Amino acid sequence: MIAGSFDMPGQPTIAAFPEPGAWGPTNNLVALAGDLRERGIRVVFVVEESFKGELEKRGFEEALIRVGPPPEHEEQTGEAWLEFIRETAPEFRKPTIEQLETVTLPIVEELAGGARYAHDRMMEIWEGVRPDLIVIDNVMSSAAILAAGVPWVRMVSANPLEMDDAEIPPAFSGYPSDDRSGWDEFRAEYRRLLDPPIGELSEFNQSKGAPRLPEGKFQYESPWLNMYLYPGVIDYPRAAPLGETWHRLDSSVRSGDPAFDVSEMLPGDGKVIYLSLGSLGCMDVGLMQRFIDVLARTEHRVIVSTGPLHEQLRLGERMYGEPFLPQPSILPQCDLLITHGGNNTIAEAFHFGVPAIVAPLFWDQYDNAQRVHETGFGHRLASYTFEDGELLGAVERLLADEQLTRRMAGISAELSAASGRVRGADLIEQLVRSGAAVPAT
């Protein structure tokens, strides 16, 4: 059953398939889908059952899947990821090479199992929705995408180290670009741990008529169109260019979020800091409270995205928080961002010209933290071992850096004038209307 169906004869239909249960890829595809809808294109979101109703609120149809057996109790939105944070947070204190076994491997195994579990249901969805095009923003490949028999788009709303190259650090390492010590060791450990689950998924995909996965990779490359989200000013120089159907979107900011007036919610004259550790990081109450307590010692105003456990947090005098905040409405009014380093948030920081302190927890967040730091646009902070003085010093240094402020303002003007969201929608529309591959120009 497709919730909220309103297709019209002759109207192209796109199925948008974000990572099940994850807000980052979902918000990224919502940004593109909003523009596509304005062009008369029907967009149906394929989402995990705990997200039921979330896309309908934004005016889209939903087709629901499961990536595992249903629980015996009523689910919260994104419940699986919330439980993951509760169980795994102690592992975030480990070096990234050790996280490969205790964090990355369990995620990969869970996602690969989910892709297998959801296959039959996805085939049912294609039969009901009859998409002309599928857009995915997923870590794992799905044999059902290739079996749909229509063109498809791969969207990567993650750090582009995922598309590996000899001249760039290994994905998930957080290693610097100018120091290759440790690169080979990390890559070898990555392959030792992750090749088995990748191989199992590849065998499953082949049993469903799909080709083998590329060696050491979770995903196929689309022969029609591939896009990745990353600000060009911090993108990595490569030994070999990506394939001819790859396109970069420097930013992709969704429209339609409610207005938020910082001066009304938090009046005063101090600088404005936005603290958000993402939909997962905010579940670590101890970490959130540490940031809040240290920032309360400054003279600045702080907007806090408190998350679902907001009642357990104690905000300071010059602070305002809500469980869920319209980040694209808030960031243009801020002077500094403190973030976990999610890819969408990093792109939005550049779009709105806001320097960042990045405190990574897992996955590609370490890579984003390192890249922002080494390119001079912010500060990488060790999330669990930072000294109070380091955070306070980074706050004051970045807020006082007038040259960086001017540079970020210039980047923001360029990205706002050439909307990545619109460009992404242009590319997708070109493919769905022509059916022909969209090469980079």
Secondary structure, 3 states (H helix, E strand, C coil): CEECCCCCCCCCEEEEEECCCCHHHHHHHHHHHHHHHHCCCEEEEEEEHHHCCCCHHHCCEEEEECCCCCCCCCCCCCHHHHHHHHHHHHHHHCCHHHHHHHHHHHHHHHHHHHHHHCHHHHHHHHHHHCCCEEEEECCCCCHHHHHCCCCEEEEECCCHHHCCCCCCCCCCCCCCCCCCCCHHHHHHHHHHHHHHHHHHHHHHHHHCCCCCCCCCCCCCCCCCEEEEECCHHHCCCCCCCCCCCEEEECCCCCCCCCCCCHHHHCCCCCCEEEEECHHHHCCCHHHHHHHHHHHCCCCCEEEEECCCCHHHCCCCCCEEEECCCCHHHHHHHCCEEEECCCHHHHHHHHHCCCCEEECCCCCCHHHHHHHHHHCCCEEECCCCCCCHHHHHHHHHHHHHCHHHHHHHHHHHHHHHHCCHHHHHHHHHHHHHHHCCCCCCC
